[in-house]
């Protein structure tokens, strides 16, 4: 298995992790009475992240753990995808 395929697989795993944490954030928002649809996480992830951050900061004074997890996994997915593309381009 070459490096580009490995990086691409890791990027997909991180992207799925991002969706998972986004769904958990949407469910958490719904439990707090804020309208959020877990089925629309793919399209509304940034809105839900901002809303979750605002709500948890207001309630506890700290950002909730799901925000940091989603932010980290999303950034890692983007970096790994970029690395996979660069590995494919530089290989040829």
Phi, psi and omega in degrees: 000129181275169187296321183295321178292321178297314179296322179294319178295319177295323177296319179295318178298317178294322178296320176295323175296324177295317178296318179300312180293329176296319177295319178296322177296317180298319178295322178295319177296318179297322179295334179269004177089011179262129183294121178209134182252113181299335180289339182260017184301321181303324184262339186244017187301319183290325176294315181293323178296315180295319180293317179297318179297315180298314183294314182290325175297320180293320184283314189246345183087357178229157176285138180295156184293331180292330179296310180296320180297314181294318180297315181293313183292323178294316179295320179295320178298318179294317180294319179294321177296318177297319177297321178295318179295315179296321179295322177292318182292316183286339180288326183275000000 
